[in-house]
Amino acid sequence: MWGNARARERQEVLNVLKAKFPERYRELLEQYYKSLQEGER
């Protein structure tokens, strides 16, 4: 599903994560979602 999201939608989700979560947790989430996106290709 994450790989099917539009770039704008993905960016909005990442922006929310950046605003709400501690730095290290945010980094892990970003890596996770990027790996999902790459796996869809």
C-alpha positions as CSV (number, residue, x, y, z in Angstrom):
1,M,0.0,0.0,0.0
2,W,2.8,2.4,0.9
3,G,4.3,1.9,-2.6
4,N,1.0,2.9,-4.2
5,A,0.8,6.1,-2.3
6,R,1.4,9.3,-4.2
7,A,4.6,11.1,-3.5
8,R,2.7,14.0,-1.9
9,E,0.8,11.6,0.4
10,R,4.0,9.8,1.5
11,Q,5.6,13.2,2.2
12,E,2.6,14.2,4.3
13,V,2.9,11.0,6.4
14,L,6.7,11.6,6.8
15,N,6.0,15.2,7.9
16,V,3.6,14.0,10.6
17,L,6.1,11.5,11.8
18,K,8.8,14.2,12.0
19,A,6.6,16.4,14.1
20,K,5.3,13.8,16.6
21,F,8.1,11.3,17.3
22,P,11.6,11.4,18.8
23,E,14.4,11.6,16.3
24,R,15.7,8.0,16.5
25,Y,12.2,6.5,16.3
26,R,11.5,8.8,13.3
27,E,14.6,7.6,11.5
28,L,13.6,4.0,12.0
29,L,10.1,4.6,10.6
30,E,11.5,6.5,7.6
31,Q,13.8,3.6,6.8
32,Y,11.0,1.1,7.2
33,Y,8.7,2.9,4.8
34,K,11.4,3.5,2.3
35,S,12.2,-0.2,2.3
36,L,8.5,-1.0,1.7
37,Q,8.5,1.4,-1.2
38,E,11.6,-0.1,-2.7
39,G,10.2,-3.6,-2.2
40,E,7.1,-2.8,-4.3
41,R,9.2,-1.9,-7.4
